């Protein structure tokens, strides 16, 4: 069963949504496998963006979101345990502004959608 869709807007630049995903029942030889938490970036801007996830004072680079495209990025294992408050930062390549989202609670296995509007 999916959790209700939640959205957060920041500075009219980035929109976030979280969709809960059911955990898979797959098991690895060494023990149960943890569900994958993903970020889908819908970059409607003409700039490529370097995407970061921020937890407390820790900032981790997730990858690059191409301009005018949708990119799927995986959050590192161990970044999310239980209900974890996270922020996402989109740093436009070739620009000085790097907007950061409001804090949003993410659970393991969630699929987070980040929408970056055109500039």
BELFENPE-V104914 format. One record per residue. N is the residue number from 0. SS is DSSP state (A for helix, B for strand, O for the rest). OMEGA is omega in radians with two decimals (* if undefined). D_FIRST is the distance of its C-alpha to the first C-alpha in Angstrom with 1 decimal. Layout:
BEGIN
n & ss & omega & d_first
N & SS & OMEGA & D_FIRST
N & SS & OMEGA & D_FIRST
END
This chain:
BEGIN
n & ss & omega & d_first
0 & O & -3.14 & 0.0
1 & O & 3.08 & 3.8
2 & O & 3.11 & 6.7
3 & O & -3.14 & 9.6
4 & O & 3.11 & 12.1
5 & B & 3.12 & 15.1
6 & B & 3.10 & 18.5
7 & B & 3.10 & 21.8
8 & B & 3.09 & 25.1
9 & B & 3.03 & 28.1
10 & O & -3.14 & 31.7
11 & O & -3.12 & 30.7
12 & O & -3.07 & 30.3
13 & B & 3.04 & 26.7
14 & B & -3.13 & 23.4
15 & B & 3.02 & 20.3
16 & B & 3.10 & 16.6
17 & B & 3.07 & 13.7
18 & B & 3.13 & 10.3
19 & O & 3.11 & 7.9
20 & O & 3.10 & 7.1
21 & O & 3.14 & 6.2
22 & O & 3.12 & 9.8
23 & O & 3.13 & 11.9
24 & O & -3.13 & 14.0
25 & O & 3.10 & 17.2
26 & B & 3.06 & 20.3
27 & B & -3.13 & 23.4
28 & O & -3.07 & 26.8
29 & O & 3.13 & 27.3
30 & B & -3.10 & 24.1
31 & B & 3.13 & 20.3
32 & O & 3.14 & 19.3
33 & O & 3.12 & 17.6
34 & O & -3.14 & 14.6
35 & O & 3.07 & 16.2
36 & O & -3.06 & 15.9
37 & B & 3.06 & 17.2
38 & B & 3.06 & 19.1
39 & B & -3.11 & 19.6
40 & B & 3.05 & 23.0
41 & B & -3.07 & 24.0
42 & B & 3.13 & 27.7
43 & O & -3.14 & 29.6
44 & O & 3.09 & 32.6
45 & O & 3.09 & 35.7
46 & O & 2.91 & 35.7
47 & O & -3.07 & 34.0
48 & B & 2.94 & 32.1
49 & B & -3.04 & 31.9
50 & B & 3.12 & 28.5
51 & B & 2.94 & 28.3
52 & B & -3.09 & 25.8
53 & B & 3.06 & 27.4
54 & B & -3.03 & 26.6
55 & O & -3.14 & 29.4
56 & O & -3.10 & 32.6
57 & B & 3.09 & 31.2
58 & B & -3.10 & 30.8
59 & B & 3.10 & 29.6
60 & B & 3.11 & 30.1
61 & B & -3.12 & 27.2
62 & B & -3.10 & 29.1
63 & B & 3.07 & 30.5
64 & B & -3.13 & 28.9
65 & O & 3.13 & 31.2
66 & O & 3.09 & 32.6
67 & O & -3.13 & 31.1
68 & B & 3.06 & 28.3
69 & B & -3.09 & 24.7
70 & B & 3.10 & 24.5
71 & B & 3.14 & 21.7
72 & B & -3.12 & 22.6
73 & B & 3.05 & 21.3
74 & O & -3.11 & 21.5
75 & O & 3.07 & 23.8
76 & O & -3.13 & 22.7
77 & O & 3.12 & 23.5
78 & O & -3.09 & 23.0
79 & O & 2.98 & 19.8
80 & O & -3.09 & 19.4
81 & O & 3.09 & 17.2
82 & B & -3.06 & 17.2
83 & B & 3.07 & 19.9
84 & B & -3.13 & 21.7
85 & B & 2.98 & 22.7
86 & B & 3.09 & 24.8
87 & B & -3.11 & 25.3
88 & B & 3.08 & 28.7
89 & B & -3.09 & 29.9
90 & B & -3.11 & 33.6
91 & B & 3.10 & 35.2
92 & O & -3.12 & 37.7
93 & O & 3.11 & 41.1
94 & O & -3.08 & 40.3
95 & O & -3.11 & 40.9
96 & O & 3.10 & 37.9
97 & O & -3.10 & 34.7
98 & O & 3.12 & 32.2
99 & B & -3.08 & 29.6
100 & O & 2.94 & 26.4
101 & O & 3.12 & 25.8
102 & O & 3.14 & 24.0
103 & B & -3.12 & 20.3
104 & B & -3.11 & 18.0
105 & B & 3.09 & 16.0
106 & B & 3.07 & 13.9
107 & O & 3.12 & 14.2
108 & O & 3.11 & 12.1
109 & O & 3.01 & 11.7
110 & B & -3.10 & 13.2
111 & B & 3.12 & 15.9
112 & B & 3.13 & 17.8
113 & B & -3.14 & 21.5
114 & B & 3.11 & 23.6
115 & B & -3.07 & 27.4
116 & O & 3.12 & 29.4
117 & O & 3.11 & 32.8
118 & O & * & 35.9
END
